[in-house]
Amino acid sequence: MSKTIEQIKDILQSTRRWNAGLQWYDFLLAVEFHQDGTGEMMYGGGQALRSDIIFHYEVSADMQIH
């Protein structure tokens, strides 16, 4: 069963923040998708936050996040 774009957006946005596993924690800390088409991605290294990136996204007709 294939999913619709709205179902994909609901999956992305239903979790406050997607956290990286401990094996990746020095690179990708977390990604958050907001309902208004914006998001936040946090990178870290050496137990410190290195960058906090605010981005815009959309889900394309072929179900890819851009």
C-alpha positions, 0 to 999 in steps of 0.5 A, a space after each residue: 500500500 503506497 502512502 499519500 503526500 499528506 500521510 508522509 507529512 503526517 509521519 514527519 511532523 507527528 514527532 517533535 524531533 527525530 534524534 540520531 542514534 548514539 553511534 551518529 551523535 557526534 554528527 547529526 544530533 536531531 532533525 525536526 519537521 514543522 507543519 509550515 514547511 520549515 525544519 531545524 537540523 542540529 549537528 554536533 561534535 565533541 559533545 558540543 553543538 556545532 551548527 543549528 540549521 533552519 531549512 524549508 522542505 517540501 514532499 514531492 509527488 514522487 515522495 521525496 523530501 526536498 
